[in-house]
Amino acid sequence: MSDIIPCPAPPRLALDGDSRTFPVSRIFCIGRNYADHAKEMGEAAEAIFFTKPATAITCAAAIPYPAGTEDLHHEVELVLALGEGGAIIASGTGVDLTKRDLQARLKAKSAPWEIAKGFDNSAPMGALRPGPPPAAGPISLAVNGDTRQLGDLGQMILPPQDLLARLGRYFALRAGDLVFTGTPSGVGALNPGDSVAARIEGLPPLDFTLTERL
């Protein structure tokens, strides 16, 4: 039996110090996992889950400013990479790009807001480092050299294993899954030409620049 269309290859993330790659299957994200970020958004510090498609992943150094928004926001996050049985086998630095104006309009109508989160190139990623994720340590994001987000992984409301246990109530976690674990306070707008530097102590860096609007 053959497919009616060619099957696209999954996006693959580099492994730091390893010639192998990590093929991405699904992307899960958690919101409101840092109390200070929930507060700045005017929300209760209660974990919520949403997904992004695999096409959100990008490792490009230059990312086009997306269409359909005038208020694109950055959110730096620790990202977990899962192996067999949903075990954490690596972790890395990621950024959840959000069309905040579109998200706000959809929230006001009590409508789903996946289109504000799941657009192409909305999940820039650095290389993954095999092994357990850091339990604590600085997580930060700078735009054009100015630090905007600065927190500590130890501030997570649900740390990695607790987060996976909660997520596992709704999904059978499996090899190839990525889990974005939430962002500290300081999220803000990005503009075409901005250079972003996302850092988590002990993990490979993530750097990218936004190019002109699509």
Secondary structure, 3 states (H helix, E strand, C coil): CCCCCCCCCCCEEEECCEEEEEECCCEEEEECCEHHHHHHCCCCCCCEEEEECHHHEECCCEEEECCCCCCEEECEEEEEEECHHHCEEEEEEEECCEEHHHHHHHHHCCCCCHHHCCCCCCEEECCEEECCCCCCCEEEEEECCEEEEEEEHHHECCCHHHHHHHHCCCCCCCCCCEEECCCCCCCEEECCCCEEEEEECCCCCEEEEEEEEC
